[in-house]
Amino acid sequence: MEPQESRRGRVIAHVDMDAFFASVEALDDPTLRGKPLVVGGPTEKRGVVAAASYAARVYGIHSAMPMGRAETLCPDLVRVSPRMGRYREMSRAIMGILGTFSPLVEPLSLDEAFLDLTGTERLLGEPEPVGRQIRSTLLAETGLVASVGIAPNKFLAKLASDLHKPDALTLVRPENAVAFVQALPVKRLWGVGEKTAARLERLGITEVRQLAEAEPSMLKRKFGVLGLRLHELAWGRDDRPVVGESEAKSVSHEVTFAKNQRSLELLEGVLMGLCQQTSRRLRQGKLVGKTVNLKLRYGDFRTVTRQESTGHPTDDVGEIYAIVSRLLEAEREVDDRSVRLLGVGVTGLLRRTQLNLELFESDSGAPAVPDSSLSGSGPTGGGAPRESLNRAIDKLEDRFGPGTVTRGRSHMAPGDEPEETES
C-alpha cells in the first residue's frame, strides 16, 4: 500500500517574522510598542527605511523608502538605527526553534524560512495545528510574532504567509491550490515587478486567472523564459525542494554617499575600502568566490550592476579590487553622472572545505597548488605573501577593530553610510 504522506503530497511551511527588525526593537524597549517605528539610517545621511512597524505602515511607510519621505508622512515617527548583531542573535534562536519541527529548514533571510513538513503527521499531527504550534512556540520563546503559510509547494506557502499578515496562519490545501493562486492579482506572483505588471496589463492581464488562460507561446515571445515560468506559477506549480543548511549566496558591502560623488579618484578610494570589508568577511566565513560584482546607483536612482569572473575561487582584496576598479573605470567612461551608491560583492561562493582536492593535489598526492593560491594567484599575483598579509591584517582588526589598517587609496567620503549585506 502506498504510504499516506506520498498520497497527500508535499507539505511545505513558510514562516515569516512580522516586521522583524522593528519588532526586535520594541521587544527590547517596551516604550516603543504600538508606536510608528522604523529602523534605518538618519535623513541627513540619506538613510532609508530598513523595516517599519505596522503602526508606521498605516501612514504608507514601507521598507526601502527614503527616511526623509517617511518622516514627512508621519511627523511623530520614531527612528532607531539598525543593530545587525542583535537581529542575527534573534535569527539564530528562531531557526533553532524551527529546526525542532523539521530536519529540513531553508532560511531565506534573517527572518524567514521554509520548512518541509512532509511525512511529519504521525509525529506532529495535521498541518494546521502544527502551524499554530510553530507560531505559539516562537511567541513564547522569543516574544516575537510570526505569520505562517502552509501549502503543497514553496511558492504557494510563501504567498500564503504574506496574504493575511500580521499574526496569521493561512493553509492552502492541494485541492484548493489552483483556485487560491488564480484569485490573486498578477502582481502577487514572484518575478512580477512594476515594469512586468505594466507590460502584462497592456496585454489585458491583471489577474493570475487571465495569465493562466494565456497561450504559453505568446508569453515566451513577450517575456522569454520568465513568461513560461509565470505561466507555471499561475497554475500553482513549483517543484523546488526545501534545501537544508542553506549557504550564503553572496557577500557584499555598499555605501550610500551623504552627497552624490563625481570624482573617479574618490570613488576608487571608497572602492578599496569596500573590497577590504568584503574580503575580510569572506575569510571570516571561510568562503571563497568566483565572481566579483560592482553595483552603482546614480543620482537619478538608476542602478547598474557589472560582474566579471575570476576564473578561480578567491578571497583576496587585491584581486577583487583589480576587477571592480576595471569595471568602474569602464562604466564611468560612458556615464559621467554623479554616484549615489557604490557596492562590491562576491558571488559563486564555496566553503574552503568544499573545494575539489584535485585543485591542490597532483597524481602523486603532493600539493600541486598551495592553499594560499586561493588568495592571490590570479591577475594580481602575490601567493603566500599576500595571504600572510591578509591574515595579519585580520588579526589586527580582530583585536583593535575594523579600519585599524587601511591600504593605499582606501577612504570614505565624510558622512557616508556603510551597509553590510549577505544573502
C-alpha positions as CSV (number, residue, x, y, z in Angstrom):
1,M,0.0,0.0,0.0
2,E,1.2,3.5,-0.9
3,P,2.4,5.5,2.2
4,Q,0.0,8.1,3.5
5,E,2.4,11.0,3.0
6,S,3.1,10.3,-0.6
7,R,-0.6,10.1,-1.4
8,R,-1.0,13.5,0.2
9,G,1.9,15.1,-1.5
10,R,4.4,17.6,0.0
11,V,3.6,19.8,2.9
12,I,5.7,23.0,3.0
13,A,5.5,25.8,5.5
14,H,6.8,29.3,5.1
15,V,7.5,31.1,8.3
16,D,7.9,34.9,8.2
17,M,8.5,37.0,11.3
18,D,6.3,40.1,11.2
19,A,8.2,43.5,10.9
20,F,11.2,41.7,12.3
21,F,13.8,44.5,12.9
22,A,11.1,46.8,14.3
23,S,9.6,44.0,16.4
24,V,13.0,43.2,18.0
25,E,13.5,46.9,18.9
26,A,10.1,47.0,20.5
27,L,10.8,43.8,22.3
28,D,14.0,45.2,23.8
29,D,12.4,48.6,24.5
30,P,8.7,48.2,25.6
31,T,8.2,52.0,25.4
32,L,8.3,51.6,21.6
33,R,5.4,49.2,21.4
34,G,2.5,50.4,19.4
35,K,4.3,53.5,18.1
36,P,5.0,54.3,14.4
37,L,8.6,52.9,14.4
38,V,11.1,52.5,11.7
39,V,14.6,51.0,11.6
40,G,17.1,52.8,9.3
41,G,19.7,55.5,8.8
42,P,19.0,59.2,9.6
43,T,17.7,61.6,7.0
44,E,20.9,63.7,7.0
45,K,22.8,60.6,5.8
46,R,20.2,59.9,3.2
47,G,19.1,56.8,5.1
48,V,16.3,54.5,4.0
49,V,13.7,52.5,5.9
50,A,15.0,49.0,6.6
51,A,11.9,48.0,8.5
52,A,8.6,49.6,9.6
53,S,6.2,48.6,12.3
54,Y,2.6,48.0,11.4
55,A,1.7,51.3,13.2
56,A,4.1,53.1,10.8
57,R,2.7,51.2,7.7
58,V,-0.7,52.8,8.3
59,Y,0.9,56.1,7.1
60,G,2.1,54.4,3.8
61,I,5.6,53.9,5.1
62,H,7.4,50.8,3.8
63,S,10.9,49.4,3.5
64,A,13.3,50.9,1.0
65,M,11.5,54.3,1.4
66,P,13.9,57.3,1.9
67,M,13.8,58.2,5.5
68,G,13.0,61.9,4.7
69,R,9.9,60.8,2.9
70,A,8.8,58.6,5.8
71,E,9.3,61.4,8.3
72,T,7.2,63.7,6.1
73,L,4.3,61.1,6.0
74,C,4.4,60.7,9.8
75,P,5.8,63.6,11.8
76,D,5.6,61.5,15.0
77,L,7.7,58.8,13.5
78,V,10.3,57.1,15.8
79,R,13.5,56.1,14.2
80,V,16.1,53.7,15.6
81,S,19.4,52.7,14.0
82,P,19.8,49.1,12.9
83,R,21.5,46.6,15.3
84,M,22.5,43.8,13.0
85,G,24.3,41.8,15.7
86,R,21.1,41.7,17.8
87,Y,18.9,40.7,14.8
88,R,21.3,37.9,13.9
89,E,21.2,36.7,17.5
90,M,17.4,36.5,17.4
91,S,17.5,34.9,14.0
92,R,19.7,32.0,15.3
93,A,17.1,31.5,18.1
94,I,14.3,31.4,15.6
95,M,16.0,29.0,13.2
96,G,16.8,26.7,16.2
97,I,13.1,26.6,17.1
98,L,12.1,25.8,13.5
99,G,14.6,23.0,13.5
100,T,12.6,21.3,16.2
101,F,9.7,20.9,13.8
102,S,11.5,19.7,10.8
103,P,15.0,18.4,9.9
104,L,14.7,20.4,6.6
105,V,14.8,24.2,7.3
106,E,15.8,26.5,4.5
107,P,16.5,30.1,5.7
108,L,15.8,32.8,3.1
109,S,16.9,35.7,5.3
110,L,17.3,36.5,9.0
111,D,13.5,36.5,9.5
112,E,12.0,33.9,7.2
113,A,12.5,30.2,6.2
114,F,10.9,27.3,4.5
115,L,10.2,24.0,6.4
116,D,9.4,20.7,4.8
117,L,6.8,19.1,7.0
118,T,6.1,16.2,4.6
119,G,5.7,12.9,6.5
120,T,5.7,14.5,10.0
121,E,2.0,13.9,10.5
122,R,2.4,10.9,12.7
123,L,4.9,12.7,15.0
124,L,3.5,16.3,15.0
125,G,-0.1,16.0,13.7
126,E,-2.0,17.6,10.9
127,P,-0.5,20.7,9.2
128,E,-2.9,23.3,10.5
129,P,-2.3,22.5,14.3
130,V,1.4,22.3,13.5
131,G,1.3,25.8,12.0
132,R,-0.4,27.1,15.2
133,Q,2.2,25.4,17.3
134,I,5.0,27.0,15.3
135,R,3.6,30.4,15.9
136,S,2.8,29.9,19.6
137,T,6.3,28.4,20.2
138,L,8.0,31.3,18.5
139,L,6.0,33.8,20.5
140,A,6.6,32.0,23.8
141,E,10.3,31.6,23.4
142,T,11.3,34.8,21.5
143,G,8.5,37.2,22.3
144,L,8.0,37.8,18.5
145,V,5.0,37.3,16.3
146,A,5.2,35.3,13.0
147,S,2.9,34.6,10.1
148,V,2.9,31.1,8.6
149,G,1.7,29.8,5.3
150,I,1.3,26.0,4.6
151,A,0.8,24.7,1.1
152,P,1.8,21.9,-1.3
153,N,4.9,23.8,-2.5
154,K,7.3,26.7,-1.7
155,F,5.7,29.2,-4.0
156,L,2.2,28.8,-2.6
157,A,3.5,28.6,1.0
158,K,5.2,32.0,0.6
159,L,2.2,33.5,-1.0
160,A,0.0,32.2,1.8
161,S,2.2,33.5,4.7
162,D,2.0,37.1,3.2
163,L,-1.7,37.1,2.4
164,H,-3.1,37.9,5.8
165,K,-0.2,39.5,7.7
166,P,0.4,40.2,10.5
167,D,0.0,37.4,13.1
168,A,-1.7,35.0,10.7
169,L,-1.9,31.3,9.7
170,T,-3.0,30.5,6.1
171,L,-3.5,26.9,4.9
172,V,-3.7,26.1,1.2
173,R,-4.9,22.5,0.7
174,P,-3.8,20.7,-2.5
175,E,-7.4,20.6,-3.9
176,N,-7.7,24.4,-3.5
177,A,-4.3,25.4,-4.7
178,V,-5.2,26.4,-8.3
179,A,-8.3,28.4,-7.1
180,F,-6.2,30.1,-4.4
181,V,-3.5,31.4,-6.7
182,Q,-5.8,32.3,-9.6
183,A,-7.9,34.5,-7.4
184,L,-5.0,36.8,-6.8
185,P,-3.8,39.9,-8.8
186,V,-0.9,39.1,-11.1
187,K,1.4,41.5,-9.3
188,R,1.4,39.0,-6.4
189,L,3.5,36.5,-8.4
190,W,7.2,36.1,-7.9
191,G,9.0,37.8,-10.7
192,V,6.3,40.4,-11.5
193,G,7.6,43.8,-10.5
194,E,6.1,47.2,-11.6
195,K,7.5,47.0,-15.1
196,T,6.4,43.4,-15.8
197,A,3.0,44.2,-14.3
198,A,2.6,47.2,-16.6
199,R,3.6,45.1,-19.7
200,L,1.1,42.4,-18.7
201,E,-1.6,45.0,-18.2
202,R,-1.0,46.2,-21.7
203,L,-1.8,42.7,-22.8
204,G,-5.0,42.7,-20.8
205,I,-3.6,40.6,-18.0
206,T,-4.2,41.9,-14.5
207,E,-5.2,38.7,-12.7
208,V,-3.5,35.4,-12.3
209,R,-6.6,33.7,-13.8
210,Q,-6.0,35.6,-17.0
211,L,-2.3,34.7,-17.0
212,A,-3.2,31.0,-16.7
213,E,-5.5,31.3,-19.7
214,A,-2.9,33.0,-21.9
215,E,-1.0,31.0,-24.5
216,P,2.4,29.9,-23.2
217,S,3.9,30.6,-26.7
218,M,2.8,34.2,-26.6
219,L,4.1,34.6,-23.1
220,K,7.5,33.2,-24.1
221,R,7.6,35.5,-27.1
222,K,6.8,38.6,-25.0
223,F,8.8,37.7,-21.8
224,G,11.2,35.0,-22.7
225,V,11.8,32.2,-20.2
226,L,10.2,34.3,-17.5
227,G,6.9,34.1,-19.3
228,L,6.9,30.4,-19.2
229,R,7.8,30.4,-15.5
230,L,4.9,32.8,-14.8
231,H,2.5,30.6,-16.6
232,E,3.6,27.6,-14.4
233,L,3.1,29.7,-11.3
234,A,-0.3,30.8,-12.4
235,W,-1.3,27.1,-12.2
236,G,0.4,26.8,-8.7
237,R,3.2,24.6,-10.0
238,D,6.6,24.7,-8.2
239,D,8.7,21.6,-7.7
240,R,11.7,23.2,-5.9
241,P,12.7,21.2,-2.9
242,V,13.4,22.7,0.6
243,V,17.2,22.7,0.9
244,G,18.5,22.5,4.4
245,E,21.6,24.3,5.7
246,S,21.4,26.9,3.0
247,E,24.7,28.6,2.3
248,A,25.3,32.3,1.7
249,K,24.9,33.1,-2.0
250,S,26.9,36.3,-1.8
251,V,28.9,38.5,0.4
252,S,28.9,42.3,-0.3
253,H,29.3,45.7,1.2
254,E,28.0,49.0,-0.1
255,V,27.9,52.6,0.8
256,T,25.4,55.4,0.3
257,F,27.0,58.8,0.0
258,A,25.9,61.8,2.0
259,K,26.4,63.8,-1.2
260,N,26.4,62.4,-4.7
261,Q,30.0,61.9,-5.9
262,R,31.6,62.5,-9.3
263,S,35.3,62.2,-8.6
264,L,36.7,58.9,-10.0
265,E,39.6,59.2,-7.7
266,L,37.3,59.4,-4.6
267,L,35.2,56.5,-5.9
268,E,38.2,54.3,-6.4
269,G,39.3,55.0,-2.9
270,V,35.9,54.1,-1.5
271,L,36.0,51.0,-3.7
272,M,39.2,49.8,-2.0
273,G,37.6,50.2,1.4
274,L,34.6,48.2,0.3
275,C,36.9,45.5,-1.1
276,Q,38.7,45.2,2.2
277,Q,35.5,44.7,4.1
278,T,34.2,42.2,1.6
279,S,37.5,40.3,1.6
280,R,37.6,40.2,5.4
281,R,34.0,38.9,5.6
282,L,34.9,36.1,3.1
283,R,37.8,35.0,5.2
284,Q,35.8,35.2,8.4
285,G,33.2,32.9,6.9
286,K,35.9,30.6,5.4
287,L,34.4,31.4,2.0
288,V,35.9,32.0,-1.5
289,G,34.1,33.2,-4.6
290,K,34.5,33.1,-8.4
291,T,32.5,36.1,-9.5
292,V,33.1,39.8,-8.5
293,N,30.3,42.3,-8.7
294,L,30.2,46.1,-8.9
295,K,27.0,48.0,-8.1
296,L,26.4,51.6,-8.9
297,R,23.3,53.8,-8.2
298,Y,23.3,57.2,-9.8
299,G,21.8,60.4,-8.6
300,D,18.7,59.8,-10.6
301,F,18.3,56.4,-8.8
302,R,19.2,54.3,-11.9
303,T,21.0,51.3,-10.7
304,V,23.5,49.2,-12.7
305,T,25.5,46.1,-11.8
306,R,28.5,44.7,-13.6
307,Q,30.3,41.5,-13.0
308,E,33.4,39.6,-14.0
309,S,34.6,36.0,-13.2
310,T,38.0,35.5,-11.7
311,G,38.3,32.0,-13.2
312,H,39.2,30.5,-9.8
313,P,38.0,30.9,-6.2
314,T,39.4,33.8,-4.3
315,D,39.1,35.9,-1.1
316,D,41.9,38.3,-1.9
317,V,41.3,42.0,-1.6
318,G,43.9,42.9,-4.3
319,E,42.3,40.6,-6.8
320,I,38.8,41.8,-6.0
321,Y,39.9,45.4,-6.3
322,A,41.6,44.9,-9.6
323,I,38.4,43.6,-11.1
324,V,35.9,46.2,-9.7
325,S,38.2,49.1,-10.4
326,R,38.3,48.0,-14.1
327,L,34.5,47.7,-14.1
328,L,34.2,51.1,-12.5
329,E,36.5,52.8,-15.0
330,A,34.7,51.2,-18.0
331,E,31.3,52.3,-16.6
332,R,32.4,55.8,-15.9
333,E,33.9,56.2,-19.4
334,V,30.4,56.1,-20.8
335,D,28.4,57.6,-17.9
336,D,29.7,60.7,-16.1
337,R,26.6,61.2,-13.8
338,S,27.1,61.6,-10.1
339,V,27.0,58.4,-8.0
340,R,24.7,58.0,-5.0
341,L,25.6,54.4,-4.0
342,L,28.7,52.2,-4.6
343,G,28.9,48.5,-3.8
344,V,31.2,45.5,-4.1
345,G,30.1,41.9,-3.9
346,V,31.4,38.4,-4.5
347,T,29.2,35.5,-5.6
348,G,29.6,31.9,-6.7
349,L,30.7,31.1,-3.2
350,L,32.2,27.9,-1.9
351,R,33.3,26.9,1.5
352,R,37.0,26.2,1.6
353,T,36.2,22.7,2.7
354,Q,34.1,22.2,-0.4
355,L,36.9,22.9,-2.8
356,N,37.8,20.0,-5.1
357,L,41.0,18.4,-3.7
358,E,42.1,17.8,-7.3
359,L,42.9,21.5,-7.5
360,F,45.5,21.1,-4.8
361,E,47.0,17.6,-5.3
362,S,49.0,16.1,-8.1
363,D,48.7,12.4,-9.2
364,S,51.5,11.6,-6.7
365,G,49.5,13.1,-3.9
366,A,51.8,16.1,-3.4
367,P,50.2,19.5,-3.3
368,A,50.0,20.9,-6.9
369,V,48.9,24.4,-5.9
370,P,49.4,25.9,-2.4
371,D,46.3,26.8,-0.4
372,S,47.5,30.4,-0.4
373,S,46.9,30.5,-4.2
374,L,43.3,30.9,-3.5
375,S,44.1,34.4,-2.3
376,G,46.4,36.0,-4.9
377,S,47.3,33.6,-7.7
378,G,45.1,35.4,-10.2
379,P,45.8,38.6,-12.1
380,T,47.2,40.4,-9.2
381,G,49.6,37.7,-8.1
382,G,51.0,37.6,-4.6
383,G,50.5,34.0,-3.5
384,A,51.7,33.2,0.0
385,P,53.0,36.7,0.9
386,R,49.6,38.2,0.1
387,E,47.8,35.5,2.1
388,S,50.1,36.2,5.1
389,L,49.4,39.9,4.8
390,N,45.6,39.4,4.7
391,R,45.7,37.2,7.8
392,A,47.9,39.7,9.7
393,I,45.5,42.5,8.9
394,D,42.6,40.3,10.1
395,K,44.3,39.7,13.4
396,L,45.0,43.4,14.0
397,E,41.4,44.3,13.2
398,D,40.0,41.5,15.4
399,R,42.0,43.0,18.2
400,F,41.7,46.7,17.6
401,G,38.6,47.0,15.5
402,P,37.7,47.4,11.8
403,G,39.7,50.1,9.9
404,T,42.7,49.7,12.1
405,V,44.8,49.0,9.0
406,T,43.9,50.6,5.6
407,R,45.5,50.0,2.3
408,G,46.6,52.7,-0.1
409,R,43.8,54.8,-1.7
410,S,41.2,53.4,0.8
411,H,39.0,56.1,2.2
412,M,35.4,57.2,2.7
413,A,33.7,60.5,2.0
414,P,32.6,62.4,5.1
415,G,29.1,61.3,6.3
416,D,29.0,58.1,4.1
417,E,26.7,55.4,5.4
418,P,28.1,51.9,5.1
419,E,25.8,48.9,4.7
420,E,26.5,45.2,5.2
421,T,24.6,42.7,3.1
422,E,24.6,38.9,2.9
423,S,22.1,36.7,1.1
